[in-house]
Amino acid sequence: MSKKYHIQKSPFVVPTTDGKLIEEHFGKASDGNSEISIAHMIAPPGWSEPFQTPEFDEYTYILRGKKQFIIEGEKVILESGQSIKIKKNTRIQYANPFDQECEYLAICLPAFSMEAVHREDE
């Protein structure tokens, strides 16, 4: 009989060049799941990503620090203990322009993929 659960003890660490830690616990890179991705992230001070228009809903929960979102031109700042849902096909930029790390969880439905994120510099 197969187990009805899976404990993730070794998430996939996504290689980055911008100092950001991305540990995917469930998703395409870690367990081949295309329905959902769940990642633990730490964005260093001064970090930002290009604008993007993902084909997935993204939920973000801030564990520590602050994170800036520019959503369809509107600036939103979330702090520890706050969360947000951003609907698919929304133009957004994620950033940490602050002087401390931002630790957060990101959940994407369906799962994150480079093909579906549509970053503007790629």
MMTF fields as JSON, N, C-alpha, C and O atoms, coordinates in Angstrom:
{
  "mmtfVersion": "1.0.0",
  "mmtfProducer": "UNKNOWN",
  "numBonds": 487,
  "numAtoms": 488,
  "numGroups": 122,
  "numChains": 1,
  "numModels": 1,
  "chainsPerModel": [1],
  "groupsPerChain": [122],
  "chainIdList": ["A"],
  "bondAtomList": [4, 2, 8, 6, 12, 10, 16, 14, 20, 18, 24, 22, 28, 26, 32, 30, 36, 34, 40, 38, 44, 42, 48, 46, 52, 50, 56, 54, 60, 58, 64, 62, 68, 66, 72, 70, 76, 74, 80, 78, 84, 82, 88, 86, 92, 90, 96, 94, 100, 98, 104, 102, 108, 106, 112, 110, 116, 114, 120, 118, 124, 122, 128, 126, 132, 130, 136, 134, 140, 138, 144, 142, 148, 146, 152, 150, 156, 154, 160, 158, 164, 162, 168, 166, 172, 170, 176, 174, 180, 178, 184, 182, 188, 186, 192, 190, 196, 194, 200, 198, 204, 202, 208, 206, 212, 210, 216, 214, 220, 218, 224, 222, 228, 226, 232, 230, 236, 234, 240, 238, 244, 242, 248, 246, 252, 250, 256, 254, 260, 258, 264, 262, 268, 266, 272, 270, 276, 274, 280, 278, 284, 282, 288, 286, 292, 290, 296, 294, 300, 298, 304, 302, 308, 306, 312, 310, 316, 314, 320, 318, 324, 322, 328, 326, 332, 330, 336, 334, 340, 338, 344, 342, 348, 346, 352, 350, 356, 354, 360, 358, 364, 362, 368, 366, 372, 370, 376, 374, 380, 378, 384, 382, 388, 386, 392, 390, 396, 394, 400, 398, 404, 402, 408, 406, 412, 410, 416, 414, 420, 418, 424, 422, 428, 426, 432, 430, 436, 434, 440, 438, 444, 442, 448, 446, 452, 450, 456, 454, 460, 458, 464, 462, 468, 466, 472, 470, 476, 474, 480, 478, 484, 482],
  "bondOrderList": [1, 1, 1, 1, 1, 1, 1, 1, 1, 1, 1, 1, 1, 1, 1, 1, 1, 1, 1, 1, 1, 1, 1, 1, 1, 1, 1, 1, 1, 1, 1, 1, 1, 1, 1, 1, 1, 1, 1, 1, 1, 1, 1, 1, 1, 1, 1, 1, 1, 1, 1, 1, 1, 1, 1, 1, 1, 1, 1, 1, 1, 1, 1, 1, 1, 1, 1, 1, 1, 1, 1, 1, 1, 1, 1, 1, 1, 1, 1, 1, 1, 1, 1, 1, 1, 1, 1, 1, 1, 1, 1, 1, 1, 1, 1, 1, 1, 1, 1, 1, 1, 1, 1, 1, 1, 1, 1, 1, 1, 1, 1, 1, 1, 1, 1, 1, 1, 1, 1, 1, 1],
  "groupList": [{"groupName": "MET", "atomNameList": ["N", "CA", "C", "O"], "elementList": ["N", "C", "C", "O"], "formalChargeList": [0, 0, 0, 0], "bondAtomList": [1, 0, 2, 1, 3, 2], "bondOrderList": [1, 1, 2], "singleLetterCode": "M", "chemCompType": "L-PEPTIDE LINKING"}, {"groupName": "SER", "atomNameList": ["N", "CA", "C", "O"], "elementList": ["N", "C", "C", "O"], "formalChargeList": [0, 0, 0, 0], "bondAtomList": [1, 0, 2, 1, 3, 2], "bondOrderList": [1, 1, 2], "singleLetterCode": "S", "chemCompType": "L-PEPTIDE LINKING"}, {"groupName": "LYS", "atomNameList": ["N", "CA", "C", "O"], "elementList": ["N", "C", "C", "O"], "formalChargeList": [0, 0, 0, 0], "bondAtomList": [1, 0, 2, 1, 3, 2], "bondOrderList": [1, 1, 2], "singleLetterCode": "K", "chemCompType": "L-PEPTIDE LINKING"}, {"groupName": "TYR", "atomNameList": ["N", "CA", "C", "O"], "elementList": ["N", "C", "C", "O"], "formalChargeList": [0, 0, 0, 0], "bondAtomList": [1, 0, 2, 1, 3, 2], "bondOrderList": [1, 1, 2], "singleLetterCode": "Y", "chemCompType": "L-PEPTIDE LINKING"}, {"groupName": "HIS", "atomNameList": ["N", "CA", "C", "O"], "elementList": ["N", "C", "C", "O"], "formalChargeList": [0, 0, 0, 0], "bondAtomList": [1, 0, 2, 1, 3, 2], "bondOrderList": [1, 1, 2], "singleLetterCode": "H", "chemCompType": "L-PEPTIDE LINKING"}, {"groupName": "ILE", "atomNameList": ["N", "CA", "C", "O"], "elementList": ["N", "C", "C", "O"], "formalChargeList": [0, 0, 0, 0], "bondAtomList": [1, 0, 2, 1, 3, 2], "bondOrderList": [1, 1, 2], "singleLetterCode": "I", "chemCompType": "L-PEPTIDE LINKING"}, {"groupName": "GLN", "atomNameList": ["N", "CA", "C", "O"], "elementList": ["N", "C", "C", "O"], "formalChargeList": [0, 0, 0, 0], "bondAtomList": [1, 0, 2, 1, 3, 2], "bondOrderList": [1, 1, 2], "singleLetterCode": "Q", "chemCompType": "L-PEPTIDE LINKING"}, {"groupName": "PRO", "atomNameList": ["N", "CA", "C", "O"], "elementList": ["N", "C", "C", "O"], "formalChargeList": [0, 0, 0, 0], "bondAtomList": [1, 0, 2, 1, 3, 2], "bondOrderList": [1, 1, 2], "singleLetterCode": "P", "chemCompType": "L-PEPTIDE LINKING"}, {"groupName": "PHE", "atomNameList": ["N", "CA", "C", "O"], "elementList": ["N", "C", "C", "O"], "formalChargeList": [0, 0, 0, 0], "bondAtomList": [1, 0, 2, 1, 3, 2], "bondOrderList": [1, 1, 2], "singleLetterCode": "F", "chemCompType": "L-PEPTIDE LINKING"}, {"groupName": "VAL", "atomNameList": ["N", "CA", "C", "O"], "elementList": ["N", "C", "C", "O"], "formalChargeList": [0, 0, 0, 0], "bondAtomList": [1, 0, 2, 1, 3, 2], "bondOrderList": [1, 1, 2], "singleLetterCode": "V", "chemCompType": "L-PEPTIDE LINKING"}, {"groupName": "THR", "atomNameList": ["N", "CA", "C", "O"], "elementList": ["N", "C", "C", "O"], "formalChargeList": [0, 0, 0, 0], "bondAtomList": [1, 0, 2, 1, 3, 2], "bondOrderList": [1, 1, 2], "singleLetterCode": "T", "chemCompType": "L-PEPTIDE LINKING"}, {"groupName": "ASP", "atomNameList": ["N", "CA", "C", "O"], "elementList": ["N", "C", "C", "O"], "formalChargeList": [0, 0, 0, 0], "bondAtomList": [1, 0, 2, 1, 3, 2], "bondOrderList": [1, 1, 2], "singleLetterCode": "D", "chemCompType": "L-PEPTIDE LINKING"}, {"groupName": "GLY", "atomNameList": ["N", "CA", "C", "O"], "elementList": ["N", "C", "C", "O"], "formalChargeList": [0, 0, 0, 0], "bondAtomList": [1, 0, 2, 1, 3, 2], "bondOrderList": [1, 1, 2], "singleLetterCode": "G", "chemCompType": "PEPTIDE LINKING"}, {"groupName": "LEU", "atomNameList": ["N", "CA", "C", "O"], "elementList": ["N", "C", "C", "O"], "formalChargeList": [0, 0, 0, 0], "bondAtomList": [1, 0, 2, 1, 3, 2], "bondOrderList": [1, 1, 2], "singleLetterCode": "L", "chemCompType": "L-PEPTIDE LINKING"}, {"groupName": "GLU", "atomNameList": ["N", "CA", "C", "O"], "elementList": ["N", "C", "C", "O"], "formalChargeList": [0, 0, 0, 0], "bondAtomList": [1, 0, 2, 1, 3, 2], "bondOrderList": [1, 1, 2], "singleLetterCode": "E", "chemCompType": "L-PEPTIDE LINKING"}, {"groupName": "ALA", "atomNameList": ["N", "CA", "C", "O"], "elementList": ["N", "C", "C", "O"], "formalChargeList": [0, 0, 0, 0], "bondAtomList": [1, 0, 2, 1, 3, 2], "bondOrderList": [1, 1, 2], "singleLetterCode": "A", "chemCompType": "L-PEPTIDE LINKING"}, {"groupName": "ASN", "atomNameList": ["N", "CA", "C", "O"], "elementList": ["N", "C", "C", "O"], "formalChargeList": [0, 0, 0, 0], "bondAtomList": [1, 0, 2, 1, 3, 2], "bondOrderList": [1, 1, 2], "singleLetterCode": "N", "chemCompType": "L-PEPTIDE LINKING"}, {"groupName": "TRP", "atomNameList": ["N", "CA", "C", "O"], "elementList": ["N", "C", "C", "O"], "formalChargeList": [0, 0, 0, 0], "bondAtomList": [1, 0, 2, 1, 3, 2], "bondOrderList": [1, 1, 2], "singleLetterCode": "W", "chemCompType": "L-PEPTIDE LINKING"}, {"groupName": "ARG", "atomNameList": ["N", "CA", "C", "O"], "elementList": ["N", "C", "C", "O"], "formalChargeList": [0, 0, 0, 0], "bondAtomList": [1, 0, 2, 1, 3, 2], "bondOrderList": [1, 1, 2], "singleLetterCode": "R", "chemCompType": "L-PEPTIDE LINKING"}, {"groupName": "CYS", "atomNameList": ["N", "CA", "C", "O"], "elementList": ["N", "C", "C", "O"], "formalChargeList": [0, 0, 0, 0], "bondAtomList": [1, 0, 2, 1, 3, 2], "bondOrderList": [1, 1, 2], "singleLetterCode": "C", "chemCompType": "L-PEPTIDE LINKING"}],
  "groupTypeList": [0, 1, 2, 2, 3, 4, 5, 6, 2, 1, 7, 8, 9, 9, 7, 10, 10, 11, 12, 2, 13, 5, 14, 14, 4, 8, 12, 2, 15, 1, 11, 12, 16, 1, 14, 5, 1, 5, 15, 4, 0, 5, 15, 7, 7, 12, 17, 1, 14, 7, 8, 6, 10, 7, 14, 8, 11, 14, 3, 10, 3, 5, 13, 18, 12, 2, 2, 6, 8, 5, 5, 14, 12, 14, 2, 9, 5, 13, 14, 1, 12, 6, 1, 5, 2, 5, 2, 2, 16, 10, 18, 5, 6, 3, 15, 16, 7, 8, 11, 6, 14, 19, 14, 3, 13, 15, 5, 19, 13, 7, 15, 8, 1, 0, 14, 15, 9, 4, 18, 14, 11, 14],
  "groupIdList": [1, 2, 3, 4, 5, 6, 7, 8, 9, 10, 11, 12, 13, 14, 15, 16, 17, 18, 19, 20, 21, 22, 23, 24, 25, 26, 27, 28, 29, 30, 31, 32, 33, 34, 35, 36, 37, 38, 39, 40, 41, 42, 43, 44, 45, 46, 47, 48, 49, 50, 51, 52, 53, 54, 55, 56, 57, 58, 59, 60, 61, 62, 63, 64, 65, 66, 67, 68, 69, 70, 71, 72, 73, 74, 75, 76, 77, 78, 79, 80, 81, 82, 83, 84, 85, 86, 87, 88, 89, 90, 91, 92, 93, 94, 95, 96, 97, 98, 99, 100, 101, 102, 103, 104, 105, 106, 107, 108, 109, 110, 111, 112, 113, 114, 115, 116, 117, 118, 119, 120, 121, 122],
  "secStructList": [7, 7, 7, 1, 7, 7, 7, 7, 1, 1, 7, 3, 3, 7, 7, 7, 1, 1, 1, 7, 3, 3, 3, 3, 3, 3, 1, 2, 2, 2, 2, 7, 7, 1, 1, 7, 3, 3, 3, 3, 3, 3, 3, 7, 6, 6, 3, 3, 7, 7, 7, 5, 7, 7, 1, 1, 3, 3, 3, 3, 3, 3, 3, 3, 1, 3, 3, 3, 3, 3, 3, 6, 6, 3, 3, 3, 3, 3, 3, 6, 6, 7, 3, 3, 3, 3, 7, 6, 6, 7, 7, 3, 3, 3, 3, 3, 7, 1, 1, 1, 7, 3, 3, 3, 3, 3, 3, 3, 3, 1, 7, 7, 7, 2, 2, 2, 2, 7, 5, 6, 6, 7],
  "xCoordList": [0.843, 0.0, 0.885, 1.82, 0.577, 1.369, 0.899, -0.257, 1.832, 1.507, 0.552, 0.559, -0.262, -1.231, -0.655, -1.378, 0.64, 1.26, 2.719, 3.293, 3.302, 4.724, 5.311, 4.851, 6.314, 7.02, 8.211, 9.058, 8.273, 9.369, 10.525, 10.435, 11.599, 12.772, 13.909, 14.857, 13.814, 14.891, 14.295, 14.274, 13.805, 13.233, 14.268, 15.472, 13.784, 14.653, 15.079, 14.23, 16.375, 16.887, 17.124, 17.991, 16.346, 16.415, 17.672, 17.889, 18.508, 19.709, 19.331, 18.517, 19.922, 19.649, 20.97, 22.014, 20.909, 22.106, 21.917, 22.777, 20.771, 20.462, 20.469, 19.995, 21.004, 21.1, 19.839, 19.814, 18.799, 17.523, 17.566, 18.018, 17.09, 16.963, 15.559, 14.568, 15.482, 14.196, 14.272, 15.04, 13.467, 13.373, 11.971, 11.001, 11.877, 10.571, 10.302, 11.015, 9.271, 8.901, 8.037, 8.213, 7.109, 6.259, 6.092, 5.94, 6.12, 5.981, 6.707, 7.172, 6.798, 7.382, 8.828, 9.22, 9.632, 11.063, 11.33, 12.276, 10.499, 10.789, 10.155, 10.823, 8.868, 8.212, 7.375, 6.571, 7.572, 6.886, 5.42, 4.693, 4.981, 3.583, 3.305, 3.923, 2.39, 2.073, 0.816, 0.468, 0.128, -1.112, -0.864, -1.609, 0.187, 0.463, 1.967, 2.652, 2.466, 3.848, 3.839, 3.114, 4.664, 4.816, 6.308, 7.082, 6.705, 8.123, 8.358, 7.559, 9.485, 9.98, 11.045, 11.943, 10.954, 11.871, 12.439, 11.779, 13.674, 14.296, 14.891, 15.811, 14.347, 14.823, 15.744, 15.349, 16.978, 17.917, 17.52, 16.739, 18.049, 17.805, 18.21, 19.254, 17.375, 17.691, 17.332, 17.585, 16.75, 16.412, 15.166, 14.265, 15.12, 13.89, 13.913, 14.972, 12.741, 12.594, 12.012, 11.421, 12.178, 11.534, 10.011, 9.49, 9.313, 7.861, 7.528, 8.283, 6.392, 5.951, 4.426, 3.765, 3.881, 2.429, 2.163, 1.969, 2.156, 2.059, 0.703, -0.326, 0.735, -0.472, -0.969, -1.638, -0.652, -1.087, -1.445, -0.92, -2.345, -2.632, -1.451, -0.907, -1.059, 0.044, -0.382, -0.875, -0.173, -0.456, 0.884, 1.785, 1.026, 2.257, 1.915, 1.005, 2.65, 2.498, 3.85, 4.838, 3.903, 5.154, 5.426, 4.626, 6.556, 6.968, 7.78, 7.631, 8.651, 9.575, 9.965, 10.199, 10.037, 10.421, 9.244, 8.091, 9.546, 8.535, 8.84, 9.988, 7.781, 7.936, 7.075, 5.947, 7.629, 6.909, 6.383, 7.08, 5.143, 4.498, 4.068, 3.494, 4.338, 3.735, 2.768, 3.171, 1.474, 0.411, -0.369, -1.09, -0.218, -0.911, -0.664, -1.574, 0.559, 0.929, 0.707, 1.141, 0.037, -0.224, 0.815, 1.051, 1.438, 2.435, 1.747, 0.969, 2.045, 1.498, 2.675, 3.563, 2.69, 3.756, 3.115, 2.213, 3.603, 3.124, 4.189, 5.385, 3.747, 4.642, 4.386, 3.421, 5.26, 5.166, 3.748, 3.132, 3.238, 1.905, 0.809, -0.342, 1.138, 0.145, 0.29, 1.352, -0.79, -0.762, -1.554, -2.322, -1.35, -2.017, -2.237, -1.447, -3.313, -3.544, -3.529, -4.234, -2.728, -2.665, -3.161, -2.612, -4.197, -4.822, -3.933, -3.153, -4.066, -3.289, -3.567, -4.604, -2.615, -2.689, -2.715, -3.286, -2.081, -1.93, -0.464, 0.429, -0.212, 1.171, 1.661, 1.032, 2.798, 3.299, 4.822, 5.496, 5.337, 6.767, 6.913, 6.252, 7.788, 8.099, 9.452, 10.372, 9.571, 10.84, 10.962, 9.972, 12.201, 12.507, 13.469, 14.681, 12.932, 13.799, 14.218, 14.814, 13.903, 14.135, 15.503, 16.197, 15.899, 17.255, 17.347, 18.355, 16.315, 16.388, 15.838, 15.08, 16.232, 15.725, 14.213, 13.613, 13.608, 12.178, 12.037, 12.446, 11.46, 11.233, 9.741, 8.911, 9.407, 7.989, 7.737, 8.662, 6.471, 6.016, 5.257, 4.479, 5.486, 4.762, 4.088, 4.71, 2.807, 2.027, 1.44, 0.776, 1.687, 1.194, 0.234, 0.504, -0.906, -1.921, -2.225, -2.695, -1.987, -1.205, 0.254, 0.615, 1.075, 2.46, 3.251, 3.003, 4.216, 5.151, 5.928, 6.318, 6.145, 7.105, 7.646, 6.971, 8.858, 9.461, 8.665, 8.608, 8.048, 7.258, 5.976, 5.456, 5.469, 4.178, 4.299, 3.29, 5.524, 5.67, 5.742, 5.31, 6.283, 6.347, 7.026, 6.444, 8.284, 9.073, 9.437, 9.723, 9.423, 9.575, 10.996, 11.185, 11.993, 13.366, 13.792, 14.944, 12.898, 13.275, 12.575, 12.785],
  "yCoordList": [-1.193, 0.0, 1.252, 1.363, 2.187, 3.415, 4.412, 4.412, 5.256, 6.276, 7.302, 7.589, 7.843, 8.872, 10.273, 11.262, 10.363, 11.673, 11.615, 10.538, 12.786, 12.9, 14.062, 15.198, 13.771, 14.808, 15.25, 14.435, 16.541, 17.077, 17.461, 18.429, 16.697, 16.964, 17.606, 18.124, 17.57, 18.153, 18.901, 18.389, 20.129, 20.917, 21.21, 21.212, 21.455, 21.817, 23.272, 24.16, 23.522, 24.888, 25.401, 24.905, 26.393, 26.942, 27.797, 28.693, 27.53, 28.355, 29.785, 29.996, 30.763, 32.173, 32.923, 32.45, 34.095, 34.936, 36.268, 37.146, 36.422, 37.715, 37.673, 38.611, 36.59, 36.501, 36.011, 35.881, 35.738, 35.288, 33.78, 33.025, 33.352, 31.924, 31.478, 32.068, 30.438, 29.849, 28.355, 27.636, 27.892, 26.47, 25.999, 26.288, 25.271, 24.764, 23.446, 22.462, 23.44, 22.235, 21.308, 20.09, 21.885, 21.112, 21.917, 23.137, 21.245, 21.924, 21.17, 20.048, 21.793, 21.122, 20.709, 19.608, 21.581, 21.289, 20.261, 19.481, 20.255, 19.392, 18.014, 17.01, 17.952, 16.64, 16.422, 15.492, 17.294, 17.122, 17.529, 17.255, 18.178, 18.557, 19.819, 20.858, 19.731, 20.913, 21.64, 22.692, 21.086, 21.687, 22.843, 23.823, 22.726, 23.731, 23.764, 22.749, 24.936, 25.0, 25.784, 26.767, 25.319, 25.957, 26.158, 25.2, 27.408, 27.72, 28.635, 29.521, 28.389, 29.242, 30.138, 29.648, 31.432, 32.361, 33.362, 33.751, 33.769, 34.869, 35.822, 35.466, 37.046, 38.07, 39.017, 39.59, 39.187, 40.083, 41.549, 41.884, 42.425, 43.864, 44.33, 43.933, 45.174, 45.736, 44.845, 45.222, 43.677, 42.733, 43.181, 43.786, 42.882, 43.061, 42.136, 41.675, 41.871, 41.072, 41.968, 43.005, 41.569, 42.324, 42.208, 41.315, 43.113, 42.981, 41.661, 41.179, 41.091, 39.823, 39.789, 40.553, 38.893, 38.704, 37.194, 36.594, 36.58, 35.127, 34.562, 35.231, 33.318, 32.565, 31.745, 30.73, 32.168, 31.444, 32.449, 33.563, 32.051, 32.843, 32.671, 31.574, 33.743, 33.631, 34.204, 35.328, 33.391, 33.777, 33.98, 33.154, 35.06, 35.35, 35.611, 36.382, 34.961, 35.188, 35.631, 34.908, 36.813, 37.38, 36.845, 37.038, 36.178, 35.643, 36.659, 36.777, 37.4, 38.324, 39.414, 39.138, 40.641, 41.762, 42.334, 42.167, 43.017, 43.65, 43.333, 43.092, 43.337, 43.103, 44.096, 44.391, 44.607, 45.569, 44.881, 44.091, 45.2, 44.707, 45.927, 46.864, 45.926, 46.924, 46.147, 45.39, 46.353, 45.564, 46.471, 47.365, 46.231, 47.069, 48.551, 49.368, 48.903, 50.291, 50.788, 51.89, 49.998, 50.402, 49.784, 48.577, 50.607, 50.103, 49.621, 50.352, 48.378, 47.77, 47.236, 46.59, 47.502, 46.98, 46.102, 46.528, 44.868, 43.93, 43.754, 43.794, 43.557, 43.331, 41.961, 41.284, 41.562, 40.272, 40.006, 40.865, 38.807, 38.416, 38.754, 38.366, 39.472, 39.815, 38.91, 38.334, 38.79, 37.955, 38.619, 39.552, 38.115, 38.685, 37.581, 36.643, 37.705, 36.857, 37.76, 38.768, 37.4, 38.152, 37.232, 36.152, 37.667, 36.832, 36.689, 37.583, 35.549, 35.299, 36.382, 37.044, 36.542, 37.529, 38.972, 39.859, 39.194, 40.528, 40.938, 40.166, 42.137, 42.617, 43.052, 43.865, 42.489, 42.708, 42.749, 42.147, 43.482, 43.418, 43.185, 43.83, 42.252, 41.943, 42.569, 42.548, 43.13, 43.753, 43.816, 43.772, 43.918, 44.205, 45.389, 45.201, 46.618, 47.793, 48.23, 49.293, 47.405, 47.762, 47.277, 46.576, 47.647, 47.357, 46.075, 45.839, 45.249, 43.955, 42.861, 43.136, 41.626, 40.497, 40.396, 40.816, 39.835, 39.522, 38.012, 37.462, 37.361, 35.911, 35.697, 36.291, 34.833, 34.64, 33.289, 32.6, 32.926, 31.728, 32.168, 33.121, 31.465, 31.738, 30.451, 29.391, 30.567, 29.434, 29.827, 30.857, 29.004, 29.292, 28.199, 27.009, 28.634, 27.72, 28.138, 29.259, 27.306, 26.078, 26.389, 27.546, 25.373, 25.508, 26.518, 26.708, 27.163, 28.08, 27.351, 26.196, 28.023, 27.561, 28.786, 29.811, 28.678, 29.797, 30.1, 31.248, 29.069, 29.262, 30.052, 30.722, 29.973, 30.6, 31.939, 32.614, 32.345, 33.566, 34.825, 35.895, 34.706, 35.825, 37.061, 38.145, 36.883, 38.029, 38.892, 38.378, 40.198, 41.1, 41.21, 41.728, 40.741, 40.813, 39.516, 39.395, 38.539, 37.239, 36.96, 35.906],
  "zCoordList": [0.0, 0.0, 0.0, 0.793, -0.895, -0.965, 0.086, 0.509, 0.488, 1.494, 0.923, -0.274, 1.796, 1.421, 1.62, 1.503, 1.918, 2.106, 1.679, 1.518, 1.5, 1.152, 1.951, 1.839, 2.743, 3.493, 2.657, 2.291, 2.355, 1.542, 2.466, 3.222, 2.395, 3.235, 2.459, 3.048, 1.146, 0.339, -0.851, -1.97, -0.596, -1.691, -2.77, -2.511, -3.975, -5.089, -4.919, -4.838, -4.865, -4.763, -6.181, -6.9, -6.563, -7.912, -8.031, -7.215, -9.044, -9.22, -9.603, -10.501, -8.92, -9.227, -9.351, -8.901, -9.966, -10.093, -9.379, -9.454, -8.673, -8.057, -6.533, -5.893, -5.932, -4.483, -3.795, -2.571, -4.557, -3.984, -3.758, -4.618, -2.589, -2.29, -2.683, -2.252, -3.499, -3.892, -3.619, -4.257, -2.663, -2.349, -2.722, -2.022, -3.832, -4.243, -3.523, -3.719, -2.692, -1.941, -2.775, -2.749, -3.508, -4.411, -5.684, -5.633, -6.83, -8.112, -9.202, -8.998, -10.354, -11.524, -11.306, -11.693, -10.689, -10.529, -9.431, -9.531, -8.378, -7.223, -7.314, -7.067, -7.666, -7.707, -8.964, -9.031, -9.967, -11.238, -11.225, -12.18, -10.16, -10.015, -10.844, -10.615, -11.789, -12.603, -12.118, -12.655, -11.102, -10.613, -9.638, -9.632, -8.812, -7.787, -7.544, -7.676, -7.189, -6.697, -5.39, -5.231, -4.466, -3.161, -2.939, -2.952, -2.734, -2.581, -1.389, -1.086, -0.723, 0.362, -0.261, -0.946, -0.031, -0.673, 0.321, 1.284, 0.066, 0.806, -0.227, -0.963, -0.268, -1.197, -0.444, 0.571, -0.934, -0.243, -0.4, -1.291, 0.454, 0.315, -1.084, -1.602, -1.688, -2.996, -4.17, -5.314, -3.929, -4.999, -5.753, -5.172, -7.048, -7.821, -9.024, -9.449, -9.566, -10.786, -11.864, -11.562, -13.13, -14.208, -14.109, -13.442, -14.775, -14.867, -15.558, -16.402, -15.187, -15.759, -15.781, -15.077, -16.599, -16.691, -16.689, -17.747, -15.492, -15.387, -15.805, -15.715, -16.261, -16.612, -15.425, -15.618, -14.2, -13.004, -11.918, -11.895, -11.018, -9.822, -8.874, -8.749, -8.212, -7.253, -5.905, -5.805, -4.879, -3.5, -2.81, -2.954, -2.069, -1.339, 0.118, 0.424, 1.017, 2.462, 3.005, 2.872, 3.616, 4.119, 5.53, 6.446, 5.681, 6.98, 7.777, 8.994, 7.061, 7.732, 6.752, 5.575, 7.222, 6.366, 5.601, 5.998, 4.491, 3.651, 2.193, 1.821, 1.366, -0.068, -0.818, -0.424, -1.908, -2.741, -3.997, -4.634, -4.331, -5.546, -6.353, -5.797, -7.644, -8.529, -9.408, -10.292, -9.144, -9.764, -10.699, -10.257, -12.014, -13.017, -12.726, -12.869, -12.318, -12.07, -10.65, -10.315, -9.799, -8.412, -7.481, -7.53, -6.627, -5.68, -4.408, -3.793, -4.02, -2.808, -2.005, -2.562, -0.694, 0.175, 1.242, 1.963, 1.325, 2.341, 3.405, 3.114, 4.646, 5.771, 6.367, 6.012, 7.274, 7.954, 8.454, 9.086, 8.165, 8.599, 7.602, 7.804, 6.526, 5.514, 4.298, 4.061, 3.533, 2.338, 1.222, 1.454, -0.006, -1.176, -2.202, -2.304, -2.953, -4.127, -5.341, -5.382, -6.331, -7.579, -8.686, -8.904, -9.376, -10.403, -11.628, -11.96, -12.291, -13.512, -14.547, -14.523, -15.45, -16.532, -16.015, -16.649, -14.842, -14.268, -14.411, -14.062, -14.918, -15.048, -13.671, -12.994, -13.277, -11.915, -11.898, -12.734, -10.915, -10.609, -9.11, -8.296, -8.766, -7.363, -7.022, -7.84, -5.805, -5.407, -3.886, -3.157, -3.439, -2.04, -2.021, -1.912, -2.125, -2.132, -0.725, -0.549, 0.264, 1.661, 2.13, 1.393, 3.358, 3.838, 4.656, 5.321, 4.617, 5.296, 4.379, 3.449, 4.655, 3.88, 3.983, 4.973, 2.951, 2.978, 2.789, 1.767, 3.779, 3.711, 3.497, 4.186, 2.525, 2.213, 1.577, 1.146, 1.527, 0.841, -0.4, -0.357, -1.51, -2.753, -3.209, -3.268, -3.527, -4.007, -5.355, -5.472, -6.373, -7.718, -8.161, -8.001, -8.728, -9.275, -10.706, -10.9, -11.728, -11.668, -11.355, -11.141, -11.33, -10.889, -11.718, -12.909, -11.048, -11.707, -12.794, -12.623, -13.895, -14.906, -15.62, -15.707, -16.127, -16.857, -18.123, -18.565, -18.708, -19.921, -19.649, -20.541, -18.417, -18.096, -17.378, -17.172, -16.989, -16.201, -17.067, -16.638, -18.277, -19.239, -18.681, -18.648, -18.234, -17.786, -18.988, -20.069, -18.793, -19.926, -20.468, -21.568, -19.736, -20.247, -20.904, -21.32, -21.01, -21.568, -22.886, -23.486]
}
